[in-house]
Amino acid sequence: MSETAQDALETAAEELRVRAGLGNETNLAGRGAGDDEPDLIEIVRYRLELLPTEISDVSIAASLARIGAQSEARGRWLAAFGSPLGKHLAARGSDLNTAINAVLALAPRGRA
């Protein structure tokens, strides 16, 4: 995984910990924590009902990194729509607006 993707995942994991009121002992980025704790990719898969055979973890991570690179709401939405994950959701016939909004809620926030 690229350094940018890893940074985006770590940022997203931290935001999820804060939203959930969890301490640093919970590792949602999947690094150094117990195996039974969910990572961000698992959370995205669960929220969007994605099977591992449908889209790779690398594609999900790349999508989150692409979205996380945007600081403006419009840029984040466009990045999500054009990402590998967004393209997969569109091809699958999902309710794209709802799915993209779920992705945006989970993706790291871009820095202005």
C-alpha positions in Angstrom: 0.0 0.0 0.0 1.3 3.4 -0.9 2.3 5.9 1.9 -0.5 8.2 0.9 -3.1 5.4 1.1 -1.7 4.3 4.5 -1.8 7.9 5.8 -5.3 8.3 4.6 -6.4 5.1 6.3 -4.7 6.2 9.6 -6.4 9.5 9.4 -9.8 7.9 8.8 -9.2 5.4 11.6 -8.5 8.2 14.0 -11.6 10.1 13.0 -13.7 6.9 13.5 -12.1 6.4 16.9 -13.0 9.9 17.9 -16.6 9.6 16.6 -17.1 6.3 18.4 -15.5 7.6 21.6 -12.8 4.9 21.5 -9.3 5.2 23.0 -6.1 4.6 21.1 -6.1 1.0 22.1 -8.6 0.3 19.4 -6.9 0.1 16.0 -9.4 0.6 13.1 -6.5 0.8 10.6 -5.7 -2.8 11.3 -2.2 -2.2 12.6 -1.0 -3.9 15.8 -4.4 -4.5 17.2 -6.2 -7.7 18.1 -7.5 -9.7 15.1 -11.1 -9.4 16.2 -11.1 -5.6 15.9 -12.5 -4.3 12.6 -10.3 -2.3 10.2 -11.5 0.6 8.0 -11.7 -1.6 4.9 -13.9 -4.1 6.8 -16.1 -1.3 8.0 -16.5 0.0 4.4 -17.3 -3.6 3.2 -19.9 -4.0 5.9 -21.6 -0.6 5.4 -21.8 -1.1 1.6 -22.4 -4.9 1.7 -19.3 -5.6 -0.4 -17.8 -9.1 -0.8 -14.0 -9.6 -1.1 -14.6 -11.2 -4.5 -16.3 -8.0 -5.7 -13.6 -5.4 -5.1 -10.1 -5.7 -3.6 -8.9 -4.2 -0.4 -6.3 -2.3 -2.4 -9.1 -0.7 -4.5 -11.0 0.3 -1.4 -7.8 1.8 0.2 -7.0 3.7 -3.0 -10.5 5.1 -3.1 -10.3 6.3 0.5 -6.9 7.8 -0.2 -8.2 9.6 -3.3 -11.2 11.0 -1.4 -9.0 11.9 1.6 -6.8 14.1 -0.7 -9.7 16.4 -1.3 -10.6 19.2 1.2 -13.7 20.6 -0.5 -17.1 18.8 -0.3 -17.6 18.9 -4.0 -14.1 17.6 -4.7 -14.6 14.7 -2.2 -17.9 13.7 -3.9 -16.3 13.8 -7.3 -13.3 11.8 -6.1 -15.6 9.2 -4.5 -17.7 9.0 -7.7 -14.6 8.6 -9.9 -12.8 6.2 -7.6 -12.5 2.5 -8.1 -15.0 2.0 -5.3 -17.5 4.5 -6.8 -17.1 2.9 -10.3 -17.8 -0.5 -8.8 -20.9 0.7 -6.9 -22.2 2.3 -10.1 -21.6 -0.9 -12.1 -23.3 -2.9 -9.4 -26.4 -0.8 -9.7 -26.4 0.4 -6.1 -28.2 3.5 -5.0 -25.2 5.6 -5.9 -26.0 8.7 -3.9 -26.6 6.8 -0.7 -23.5 4.6 -1.2 -21.3 7.6 -2.0 -22.5 9.5 1.0 -21.7 6.4 3.2 -18.2 6.3 1.7 -17.8 10.0 2.3 -18.8 9.6 6.0 -16.1 7.0 6.4 -13.3 8.5 4.3 -10.7 10.7 5.9 -11.1 14.5 5.7 -8.9 16.4 3.3 -6.7 19.1 4.6 -7.3 22.6 3.3 
